[in-house]
Amino acid sequence: MYRHTINLAVLVLLLPACSLKRENVLKYVDPNIGTAHSRWFFYTPAALPHGMAKLAPSTNGHYGNPTGWEAVGYDTRHNSIEGFVHFHEWQIGGVSVMPANGLLKLRPGKLEDEKRGTEKTGYRSMFDRKNEIAEPGYYSVLLDDYHIKAELTATERVGFHRYTFPKKEQSRIILDIGNKQGESAEVTDASVKMTDDTHFEGFVTTYPSYIRKYDPKGQISMYFYGEISKKPKHVGAFKAKTVTAESNVKGELTINPNSSSATGKGAGLYLEYSTAEQETIELKIGLSYTSVENAKINLETESKGLSFDKARQQAQEIWQRELSKLYVSGPDHKQKVKFYTGLYHALLGRGIASDVNGYFPKYDNAIGRLPLNKEGKPNYNFYNTDAIWGAFWNLTQLWALSYPDRYKDYVQTQLEVYKNRGWFGDGISNGQFTSGVGTNFVGLAVAAAYNSGIRDYDINLAYKAIRENEVEGTNRPEGSGKIDVEAFMKNGYVPFLEQDITDTTGSRFSASHTLEYSYSAFAAAQMAKSLGKMDDYQLFSKKSEGWKLLFNTENKLIQPKNADGSFIDKFDQLQPWRGFQEGNAVQYTFYVPHDPAGLIAKMGKEEFNNRLDGIFQTAQKNGFGGGKTIDAFAGIRSNYNHGNQPNLHVSWLFNFSGKPWLTQKWTRAICDEFYGTESIHGYGYGQDEDQGQLGSWYVMASLGLFDVKGFTDLRPIVEFGSPVFAEAEIRLGDGKTLLIKTVNGSADNVYVQSATFNGKALENCWMYRDELMKGGRLEFVMAGTPNVKWGIKDPPPSTQ
């Protein structure tokens, strides 16, 4: 096993004075959990929360992947490292650094080289996980082939490297710039050059798969400016050979041993050194998405006078502060590891794309600037972000609880995109549309922020953008998603298309789109009502009932319909991808989060409860996902799949159907069994953690707090589950404190017997969020058998 420890002497230095009486929580974060078959942005130990600089070792990043989103980067099943990469975001990857010695090799080499004793085809090195340390803000490993110790840390926009070499006459550092990394796809242009003896600069431009598909005029450019602690004795350059039909030399290099610059595909430099035993060479590399000049400014601003050790200490102090906003205590070590590792991933996802001076990438090489405050600093950050699909059941609830500035940054990012492009963007990479799923829940997420009291932005502009996102399809770019929204507005549902397409007339995923658009229409209706726009409120309220048009009263399932209003034939309720995106009819029938009472009435309460309970009994046999199959879509044909977004609210629906003890039972079982603490069994088995979504679901569920509606109610509520910890002290977004305490809680005592808030008895399994956010003491008395009389006085409101 890899080593995962933090020196106790260092801990004292890392703890802020205000937290000296508290346990350091960094020891519970294990970045290596779930690293079998993980996404490109999943494993980046040397990074800050939401940082631009996300440094990590790569075991197979230069391979890329065929579809542009599949698992690539660092995999626990590999035993060699091919470089340490700086940029790790959705559709973004680049700038690799690798120390080496001995015979000059300038290509990464193949994974097959991992067989010890074989002749290596490149510079990748074997490593042993017992010599690997991965912590929030720090990573180190011993490269066995070279006997070099590599260490990484970061500020928000600067990557720090420290390499400890053995005594060698042929030591080197390789700057591999012009090759694809992770989700970046092929490089279209690159440049790197030494500007003096100890400084270098450059860029790499790529054309990722999802930009090619959804925003074909766009591209991704990554810039850097770096300094190195020791002047090299020699510098050489390399690049890819020009490929022609005659030469057929694809994959070969042109090496110029007497040059300190390289341009074009495959561009890179190698810096040669003679090193003494245990000699260290350090690099600081400033990053930017706008220009080399801004990369240099980022470097100077964030790293001036900062040593590697100070940078590491600063990074881990920041992680301690942010993670400790949710401070849990209790005897169960394993649950703490799940909790803080999940919270770590939640805070890691969605990375800053703006510079310290406020410049940010707008679109098609254009550069914008965010508004500045009196100190000359940006009022908010601009983010790169994967789709928000499903994040209203995890990330946004966590942001609204304790990290409202992150939520504000997300909203402001989307408003900048709207101002620049005329539309919201579901997935955003450097201002370009990179829609992951072809829908668009941005309007719902913004409305939920508004309902949660996060309103530090132009509200009128936000509502205008939300409204257009819900109704407008004319000249809508494919990358903005919801191409079929006008068909939904016309018919009340999205008609089914047998072809694998989505257009203005319908979609292959027509049923899931209908459910999603009904839900987001509900969110828009609530914000419209708050703003006094009653015509819009009536319009969107009516459209929020579109799901009813697809409810088949005979089989009591959601079933796709053709344009003529007939249900499709050859209907298989467990078939994915036919009417339903990344799921099936059994899973999606429960996708009516904005009106659980309406769905319960359609199905009948007894059948609703029996069917749903039966689904979970069956799902438990497969670990609530796809069993032990290592795949992102494992479980897609099952009746419940916790490894994907459409199901994440379903275990909480018993609160609405009069059996809250079943929500307590099944949410706790999912926490215990779906989530693991191993490299292979982490978030299911190789399922998609999705930039903090599954991690933050665990965080919220283990606190016993959740909202099926994703805070889309005009006055949001919070439903209760089964709190895991003896105590959880939560620093709320406004600085108040909420203490959640359990009495008689244990692994077996998962059922709530009674509850109080600030000494007042709670008879319901929910309360209004604005009351909870006032802070105080929320206490649950637990036992091993259900109290079927508690929590059922008034069900959570389906309509307000």
N, C-alpha and C positions, 0 to 999 in steps of 0.2 A: 504493500500500500504506500501511497505518497505520504509525505510528512506534512502535517497540518497543525503546527504549533506556533505560539507566539511567546517569545522570551518574557518571563515574568518581570525582569528588570525593565525591559522596554515598556511593558504595560503601564507601569507607574508614570512614565514620561508621557505616554499617549493619553492618559485620562485627564480631561479638563478638570479644573479645580472643583467645579460645581458637581462633578460626578464621582469624586474620590470614594464616597461611601457606597457606590454602586459597583456591581460586578461589571467587568469589561465584556461587552457582548460580542466583540469581534471573534472570540474563540468559538462561538457557535455558528459562524458563517463558514460554510464549506463550499467554495466555488466549484469543486470537482464533482459534486453531486449532479447526476443527470447528464454527464458529458459523453455518454454513448449516444451517437446519432443526434447531436445537438446543432442548432442553427449557428450561422456565422457570428452573430452578435451576442451569443449566449455566454461564452467564456472569455471574459476580459478582466482578469484580476487586478491588473495595474491600471486603475481608473478611479475617477471620482464619481459621485452620483450625477448622472445625466451629463457626464463630461464628453468633450469632443475627442480628447486623447484617450483611447481605450486600447491599451497595449496587452498583447497576449502572445503566447507561443502558438505556432501553427504546425499541425502535423500533416495537413493535406490541402492547405488553402490555395496553392497554385493550381490545383486540379480544377477549381471552380465546380459548377454542377450543371447538369443539362437543362434544368428548368428555371434556374435563377433564384430558387428559394430553399432548396433542399439542404439537408445537413452537410456542413463542411466547416473546416477550421481546425478545431481541436477535438480529438476523439480519444477517449480513454482506452480504446482497443488498439491504438497505435503506440509504437514505442520509439519513435524518432521525431525530431523537431527539424523543420526546414527554415525557420526564421521567426523573428519577432515583429509583428505587424502592428501599425499604429491606428489605422482607421477600421472600425468595425461597426457598421450601421446597416440598416435595411438598404440593399442594393449598392452599398458602398464598402470598398475595401482597397487598401493599398499602403505602400511605403513600408517595405520589409528590411530589417537589419539582421545580419547574421555574423557572429564572430567565428573564426576558424584558424587553423594553422596547417602546416605541411604543404603537400602538393596543391597547387592552385586549381580550384574547381569553382565554376561560376554559374552553375545551374543547380536547382534544389535537389535534383535526383528523384528517384522513385521510392514509393513505399516498400516495394519489394526488396530494397536495400536493407531493410530492417533485419534480415537474416545475418546474424553475426558471422564474420569470416568471409562474406562475399565482397567482391570488388565494388566499391561505391561508385554510382554513376553521377553523384553530385555532392554538394556540401552538407546535406542533412546529417544530423548526428543522432546516434542512439542516446537514450537517457533511461534512468531508473527512477521510478516514482518514489522510492525511499529517499531520493535526493532532490525531491521537488517540494517547494513550499508555495502554497497559494492562499492568500489572505486578501481581504478587501484593501485595495491600495498598494499591494506589493506581490511580486512573484519572483521566485528564484529557482534555478535548476542547474545541475551539473551536466554539461555536455560531455558524454563519456568518450566520444571519438577524439576530442581535443583537450580533455581535462581542463576545460574552461568553465568557470562559474558565471552564469548570466543572471543579472538582477534587473528588475523593472519596477518603476513607480511612475507617478504622474501628478501634474496639476490639471486644471480643467482643459487646457489647450496645449500642454507641453508634455512630451514623453521623455522620461529619464532612463538611461541605460548605464549599468556598471558591469564591466566584464573583467574578471580576474583571470589572468593568463598564467600558464606555466612558462618556464624558460624555453624560448624558441627563437630561432633566427627568422623563421617564416611564419609569423603571426599576421593576422589581417582582420579587417572589418569590411564586410560586403554590404553595400547599399544597393539593394535590388529594387529598383523603382518601376521599371517599365513592363512588369508582368502582372497578369491578373491575380487577384487575391479574393477568395471567397465568392461573394455574390457580385463582384464588380464586372464580370464578363471580360471580354477582350479589351486590351488597351488600344486606344486610337492614337495617342501621342504621349510623349514623356520627355523629361529633361532633368539632368542633374549635373551640377558642376561645383568645383571648389572655388570659392570666391577669394580665399587666401589660405594660408597654411592650416588653419584650424576651423574654417567655416565652410559650409556648403548649402546649396539651395536648389530648388527645383519644383517640379509638379508632375502629376500623372493624370491623364484624362481617359475615361472609360465610357463604354456604351452598354450599360446593363440591360439584361433581358426585359425587365419590366418597363424601362424607359423606351426601349425599342417597340414594345407592344402598346404602351399607354400614352407615351409622350414623345413620339419619334424624333422631334426636332431638338430634344434635350440631350444632355450629356452630364457626366459627373467629373468635376475637376477637383483635385486635392493638391494643396500647396504646402511646402515645408521650408523651414530655414533652421539649420542646425549648427551647433558648435561641438567640437571634440576637444578633450582635455590634453591631448598629446599630438604634436605634429607628426604625420606619417613620414617614414623615410622614402616612401615612393607611392605614387598614385597611378593607377591604370583605369581604363574605361572599357566597357563592353556594351554591345547592343545586339539585337537579333539581326541575322543576315537577311537581306532582301530576298523574298521568295519569288521565284519566277518559274514558269513551266519548264524552262531548260535546266535551271540549277537544282530544283527540287531539294532544297536544303532547309526545309522548315524545321525549326527547333535548334538549329545551329547558331553559333555566336560569332560575331566579329569582335576580336579583342585588340585593343590599342593600348599597349603597355606604356606608351609615352604621352598619354592624354589625361587631363584632369576634368574632362567633360564628356557627356554623351547625350544624344538626343534620339528620339524615336522609340519605336516598340522595342522592348527588352533592354532599355537603357539602364546602366548601372555603373557604379564605381567600386574599385577595391582599394583599400588603404592598407599598405604594407608596413609592418613594424618588426623590430627586434624587441622581444620582451624578456624581462627578468622574471625569476620565480616569484609568483604572487603579485605581479605588477597589475595595477588596475588602470583601465582606460574608460573614461566616462563620456557619454553623449547627452546633450539636451537638444531636443528637436521640437521647435514650435510648429504648430499646425494651423491651417486655415482652409476654408472653402472659397475664399475670395481672391487672394493674391499672395505672392511671396512676401511683399511688403508687410501685409497684415500678419503673416506667419511670423515674421521677424518682430513685429510689435507685440504679438502675443507672447513670444519667447522672452523678450526683454521685460515685459510687464509682470509676467508670472514667475520667472525663474531667476531674476537678478539677485545675486548673493545667496542663492539657495543651493546648498549641497544636496547630494543624493540622499544622505541620511535625514537631513532636515525636510526634504520633500516627502520622504516616506513617512516621517513622523507627522507632518502636516496632513497628509492624505488620510492617515489612520485616525487622527483626531477628528477630522471631518466625518469619516464613516461612523465613528463612535457617537458623535453628536447626533447625526441623522438617524441612525438605527435606534438610538436610545430614546427617541421620541415615543417609541412604543416599548416600554420596559416590562418584560414578563418575568415572573418568578414562580418557582415550583420545583419539585424533585425530578421531573421527567426530562432528562438530558436530551433524549432523542427528539422530543417535541420542540424543545428550544432550538435545536439544530434546524429542524424543518421551518420553524417560524422565522428565524433570523436569516437563513439562506433564502427563503421566499421573499422576505422584505428587501434583502440585498438585491435580488433580481428585479424587484419592482422599482427600486431606486436607480438601478443601472440603465434600464431601458429608456429609449427616447433621448437622443443625445443632442447637445448644444451644437448648432451650426453657425452661430454668430460669433464675431470677434469681440475682444475686450472693448473696442471702440465703437461697437454697434453695427459694423458692416456685416451683411449677410447675403447669401446667394439668392437672387430672385428667380431667375429663369433664363435659360439660353445665354449664359455668360453675363447677364446683367447683374449689377450689384446694387443693393439697397442699403439704407441705413436706418436703424431703429431710433426712435426718439430718445434723447438723453436727459438725465436729471441735472440738477444744479452742480453736481460734482463731476459732470461729464461722462457718467456711466449710463449704459442702456437701462431704460425703465423695465425691460423684460428681455428674455432670451428668445431666439428663434430656434426651433427644433427640427431635426430630422426624425421621422416617426413612421413606423409600420402602421398598418390599418388599425383603427380604433374599434374594429369589429369585435364585439363581445367584451370590450374593456369596461363597459358600464356596469359589469357584474364583478369587478375586481379593482382595476387600477384607479378609475375615477372615484370610486367610493373611498379608497385609501387616500388618494390625493385630497379629497374634500375633508377627510377626517383630520389629518395632521400635516399635510403638505400642500396647502392651498396655493402657494406661489408657483408650484409646478403645474397645477391645474390652470392658473392664470396664464402662465407661459404657453401652455398648449392652446388655449383659446386665442391668445394674441397671435400665435403662429398662424393659426387658421384664418384669422382676420387679415393678416398680411398676405397670405396666399389668395384670399378672396379679392383683396384690393389689386393685387398684381395680375391675377388670372381670370377674375370674374366668377370663380366657382370655388367651393371648398374642395380640398383634396383628401381623399381617404387615407392614402399613404403618400408621404412627402419625402423626397430625397433631393436635397439641395434646391428646393422650390419646384421640382418637377413632380408631375403626377406619377405615382407608382402604386396604383391601386392593387391591393392583394386579392380582393374578392369581388370587385365589380359592383359593390353597393356603396353606400356612403352614410355612416352614422355620425358624422361630425356635427350636424345640426342638433341631434339628440344630446350629444356630449356637451355642447355649448349651452343648450337649454337647461341641462341638469346642473351645470355650473351656476347658472343664473338662479335656479331654484334653491341651490345650496348657499346662496348669499355671496358667491364669488362674482363680483360685478365691476371690477376695476378695468373696464374697457368700454368702448363705444357700444352701448346697448342697442341703440337704434340700428347701427350698422350690423350688429350681430343678428338682430331679428330679421333684417332684410335678407341677409345671407341665408339664414335658416329657412325662411319662406321660399326663396328661390330654389334651395336645395330640395325642398319637398314637392314642388309643383312644376318646375321648369325643365323641359327636355330639348327645346329648340336650340340647335347649334351647340349642344352640350358635348364637350370633349369626352372621349371614352374613358380617359384617365380619371375623370371626376366621378365615375360610377353612376349608377341609377339611370342608365340610358333608356330604360323601360318605364321611367316614372310617369310619363304622360299616358301610357297605356293603363297604368294603375289608376291615374286620376280619371280617365275616361270610363273604365269598366268597373272600378272599385276593387279590382284584382288584376294581377298580371297574367295574361294568357300564356299557356304552355306552348313552347316550340320544341319539336322533336330534335331539330338540329342543335348542335352544341354551340349556340350563339345567344347573345342578348342584343336586341335592337329596339327600335321605337315601338314595335308591335308586340313584343313579349320576350320570353326568356326560357331557356332550358331549365333554369332554376326558378320557375315562375311561382311555385308555392312558397318557398322560403322567402323570396323577394316580397311577396304579398304580406307575409307575416311581419317582415322587417319594416316595410313601409307603413303598415298599420301602426306598429309600435312607435316609429319616429313621428308619424302624424299626431299621435297622442301627445308626445313631448312638445311639438310645435304648438298644439292647441293650448296647452297649459301656459306657455309663455305668452301666447297671443292674449289669453284672458287676463293675465297679469298686467299687460300693457294696454288693456282696454280695447283691443282690436276684436270686437265680438263677432264680426262677420267671418274673420279668419278662424276664430275659435269654433264657430259652428261648422265651417268647412272641414277643418282638420278633425274635429270630433266625429263627424260623419265618416271621414276616410279611415279613421282609426278602427272602424268596425268591419273593414274589408276582409279580415280573417274569417268572418262568419260565412262569407260567400263560398269558402272552400271547405267548410266543415260538412262532411258527409254523414248525415244522420243515420245511415244504415250501418256503416262500419265504425262510426264515431271516431273518424280520423280526418286529419287535414289531407285533402287529395287535390292534386292539380286539376285545373279546368282548361278546356280548349277555348278558343275565342268565341265559339257559339254558345258557351255556357254549360256544355256537357263535361262530365268528369272524364278524364283520360282512361283508355282501356289498358289491358295488360298491366294492371297496377299491382306492384309488389311492395308491400308496406315496409320492407327492410332494404329495398334497393336504393343505394345512394346515387347521387348525380342525375337522377331523372326526376326533375321537379324540385329537388332539394340540394342545396350546395353543402358539400362536406357533411352530409347526414342523410336521414331517411324519414319516412312519414311517422314512424313511431316516436322518434326523437323530436321531430319538429311539431307534432300535434300539441305539445305543451309550450310551444313558443307563442304565448299570448301574455307576456309579462305585465302588460298595462291593464289587463282585464281578467285576472284569474277567476273572479266570481262568474263572469260571463262564460268562460270555458267550463267551469265546474257545473254550471246550470245546463249547458248543452250536453255534457256527458252524463250528468247525474252524479250527485255527491258520492254515493256508495260505490258506483263503478269507478269514478275518478280515483278514490282512495285505494280501492282494491287493485286496480290496474297499475297505479303508480307504485304501490308497495310491492307488487309482484315484479315490476320492472327492476326495482332495486335488489330484490332477492336474487333474481337471475344475474344482474350485473355484478353483484358481489363475487360470484363464482369466477368472474374474469377480471377481478381487481378493479371494477368500475371503469374499465377501458377495453383494450384489446388483448387482455391476458398478458403473456410475456413476449408477444411479438414486438420486435424492435422496429417501429415504423411510426411516422407522424400520423398516418391515417389508420393505425390499428384501432379497431372498434367502430369503424364507420358503418359497418353493417349490423352492429349490435343494437339492442334496444335502449342502451344508455352509454354515453361515451364521455367521461369526464375529461378526456384528453383533447377535447375540442370545444370551441366557444358556445355553440347552440344549446348545450346541455347545462351550462354552469349555474343556472338559476333553479333547475327543476327540483332539486332536493329540498328547497325552501318552500315549495308550493303547499305542503301539508299545513303550514301556518294559516293558509287561506281556506283550507278545506275542513277545519275543525279538528285536526289531529296533529297539533304541534309537536307532540312527543315523537312522531315519526320523522319530522325534520331534525329533531335532536338526535335521534338514532342514526339516521343515514348520513347527515353531515359529519358526525363524529367518525362513523365507519369509513367514509371517504378520506378524511384526514389521516386516519390510522393506516389504511390499506392501499389507497391509490398512491399516496405520497411516500417516498422512501428516503433513505439517507445514504444511498450507494451510487456509484458512478453509473451503473446500468439501471437500477431501479431508483429513480429520483422523482420525475414527474411522469408517472406511469413507467412504461418501458420504451424509452426513445421517443416519447410523444412531444409535441411542440409546445414549449413553455411560453413562447410568443411574447418576448420582451416584458416579462414580469407579470403576465396575466395569471398563469396558474399559481405562481408564487404568492401574488397578492390575494388570490382567492383563499389560499390556506390561511394567510394572515387574518383576513376578515372572519373567516369561518371559525378559526380557533379562538378569536375574541368573542364569538357568539353574536356578531353583528352583521347584518346584510340587508339589502333592499332589492327585492325581485324587480322592482320597477326602475332601478338604477337612478333614483332621485329625479325621476321625470314628473312626479306629482308636483302640483303648485306648492303644496306644503308636504315635503317629502317625509316618509316614515322610515323607521329602522325596525326590522324584524329580529327576533332573538332565536338563537340556536342553542348549541351546547358548548359553553366556554371550556377551554382545555386547561387553562392555567389557574393556579391558586390565586394569583393576583396579576393584573395587568394595569400598569399605570400609563395612561395615554396623554401625551401633551397635545391638546387640541390646537387647531390652526390659529385661534385667536389668543393662545397662551394659557387658557384655562386648563384644568386637569380633570380627567375622567378616570376614576378608579373602578375597575371591574374585579369583583372578588367572588370566589366560589367557596361555599362551605360544604365539606364532605365530598369534594370533587376527587375523582380518581379515574383510572382507565376504565373501570367497570361502572362507575357512577356517572352516567352520561345524561340522565334525565332530570329536568328541572322540576322541583317540587313546589317552589315558591320563589318570588323575586321581590325586591324592594329597590326603589330609587330615592336616595336621600331620605331613607327611613319610611317612605310611603309605600304601602303594598301595591304591587302591580298585578292586576287580574288578567291582563291581556299579554299576548306573546309579541307585542310590538309597542312602540311609542313614537310620538312625533320627533323628528330629528332635531328640530330647533330646541326642544326641551332637553334632549340628551346633550346637545352641544353647549348647554350652560354649565356643564361639568358637575362633578359631585361623585357620589358613591352608588354604583349599581351592583347589587349583591344577589347571587343565585344560590339557593340551597339545592344540593344535588343528591340523587340516590340511584340505586341500581335498577329500580322498576319505575315505569311511567306513572306520573300523576295525571290521569286522564281528565281531571277536573280543572287543572290549571291552564290558564292562557286561552280559554275558549269563550270568555264572556262576550267579547266583540271581536269578530275577525278583522284583520287588517283591511282598511277601505280599498275597494277596487276603483271606486269613483269618489270624487270629492265635490 
